[in-house]
Amino acid sequence: MNNPTHAQTTQTPEKMDVRAPDGSEIRLLLDMNRGGVCHCTLQPHTASIAGVHKSVEEIWYCIEGQGQVWRKEGENASVVDLSPGVCLTIPTHTHFQFRNTGAGPLCIVIATMPPWPGLQEWVEVEGHWER
């Protein structure tokens, strides 16, 4: 997506636009100069590939399903439960992985700052859960 400065409106696409490097389904929403938003889906009973971002930070807001997110900053690691209404951050250089523990899709709205620069942004790391 480009980084427009004018007002925009969109609808969540029915089909995914791209498969993220972590294996989740991404539906692109909108980008501005300082950030972007996408809709992320992880199918039931699956775990993402663990990774780390080189330069972006993210805010995640769960809108559907049940799951967990593992985050590791230096030697400090934690797992948080995801359900609708839970909001969390993925700071730059934080290792993370998420999994769907429910019977339906796990859907998360993700704000990325700055906007997603491309596949070179994400690096696979050792994960918390087996895939």
C-alpha positions as CSV (number, residue, x, y, z in Angstrom):
1,M,0.0,0.0,0.0
2,N,1.1,3.6,-0.5
3,N,1.1,6.2,2.3
4,P,-1.6,8.7,1.3
5,T,-2.4,11.9,3.2
6,H,-6.0,12.2,2.2
7,A,-9.1,10.7,4.0
8,Q,-9.8,7.0,3.3
9,T,-12.4,4.4,3.9
10,T,-12.3,0.7,3.3
11,Q,-14.1,-2.6,4.0
12,T,-12.3,-5.7,5.3
13,P,-11.6,-7.9,2.3
14,E,-13.3,-11.4,2.3
15,K,-10.2,-13.1,1.0
16,M,-6.7,-12.6,2.4
17,D,-4.3,-10.3,0.5
18,V,-1.1,-12.0,1.7
19,R,0.2,-14.7,3.9
20,A,2.4,-13.1,6.6
21,P,5.9,-14.5,7.2
22,D,4.6,-16.0,10.4
23,G,1.9,-18.0,8.5
24,S,-1.1,-15.9,9.5
25,E,-3.6,-14.5,6.9
26,I,-3.4,-10.7,6.4
27,R,-6.2,-8.6,5.0
28,L,-4.8,-5.1,4.2
29,L,-6.9,-2.2,5.5
30,L,-5.4,1.3,5.4
31,D,-2.0,3.1,5.6
32,M,-1.1,6.6,6.4
33,N,2.4,8.3,6.5
34,R,3.0,7.2,10.2
35,G,1.3,3.9,10.4
36,G,-0.9,1.2,8.9
37,V,-3.7,-1.2,9.9
38,C,-4.4,-4.7,8.9
39,H,-6.8,-7.6,9.8
40,C,-4.9,-10.7,10.9
41,T,-6.5,-14.2,11.0
42,L,-5.0,-17.4,12.5
43,Q,-7.0,-20.6,11.8
44,P,-8.1,-22.9,14.7
45,H,-5.6,-25.0,16.6
46,T,-2.6,-23.5,14.8
47,A,0.5,-21.6,16.0
48,S,2.3,-18.9,14.1
49,I,6.0,-19.0,13.3
50,A,7.9,-17.0,16.0
51,G,9.6,-13.8,14.8
52,V,10.9,-10.4,15.6
53,H,10.6,-7.1,13.9
54,K,13.7,-5.0,13.1
55,S,12.1,-1.5,13.0
56,V,8.3,-1.5,13.5
57,E,6.2,-1.6,16.6
58,E,2.6,-2.9,16.7
59,I,-0.6,-2.7,18.7
60,W,-2.8,-5.7,18.5
61,Y,-6.6,-5.7,19.3
62,C,-8.4,-9.0,19.4
63,I,-11.8,-8.9,17.8
64,E,-12.7,-12.6,17.6
65,G,-11.7,-16.0,18.9
66,Q,-9.4,-17.3,21.7
67,G,-5.6,-17.6,21.7
68,Q,-2.4,-16.7,23.4
69,V,0.6,-14.5,22.6
70,W,4.2,-15.2,23.8
71,R,6.5,-12.2,24.0
72,K,10.2,-12.1,25.0
73,E,12.1,-9.0,25.6
74,G,15.7,-9.8,26.6
75,E,15.5,-12.4,29.3
76,N,11.9,-11.5,30.2
77,A,9.2,-13.7,28.6
78,S,5.4,-13.9,29.2
79,V,2.3,-15.5,27.7
80,V,-1.0,-13.5,27.7
81,D,-4.4,-14.8,26.8
82,L,-6.3,-13.4,23.8
83,S,-10.0,-12.9,23.6
84,P,-12.2,-10.2,22.2
85,G,-11.4,-6.8,23.7
86,V,-7.8,-7.6,24.7
87,C,-5.3,-5.1,23.4
88,L,-1.5,-5.6,23.6
89,T,1.8,-4.2,22.2
90,I,4.7,-5.8,20.3
91,P,7.6,-3.4,20.8
92,T,10.4,-3.3,18.2
93,H,13.0,-6.2,18.8
94,T,10.5,-8.2,20.9
95,H,10.4,-11.9,20.0
96,F,6.8,-13.0,19.6
97,Q,4.6,-15.9,18.6
98,F,0.8,-16.5,18.8
99,R,-1.5,-19.4,18.7
100,N,-5.2,-20.1,18.3
101,T,-6.5,-22.2,21.2
102,G,-10.2,-22.0,20.1
103,A,-12.5,-23.8,17.6
104,G,-13.0,-20.8,15.4
105,P,-10.7,-18.2,13.7
106,L,-8.6,-15.9,15.9
107,C,-8.9,-12.4,14.4
108,I,-6.8,-9.4,15.4
109,V,-6.6,-5.9,14.1
110,I,-3.0,-4.8,14.0
111,A,-1.7,-1.2,13.8
112,T,1.9,-1.1,12.6
113,M,4.1,2.0,13.1
114,P,5.7,3.0,10.8
115,P,3.8,1.2,8.0
116,W,5.0,-2.3,7.1
117,P,8.1,-1.9,5.0
118,G,8.2,-5.4,3.5
119,L,9.2,-9.0,4.1
120,Q,12.8,-8.0,5.1
121,E,11.3,-6.4,8.3
122,W,10.5,-9.8,9.9
123,V,13.1,-12.4,11.1
124,E,12.3,-15.9,12.3
125,V,13.4,-16.8,15.8
126,E,13.1,-19.8,18.1
127,G,9.5,-20.1,19.2
128,H,7.7,-20.9,22.4
129,W,5.2,-23.4,20.9
130,E,5.8,-26.1,18.3
131,R,4.1,-25.7,15.0
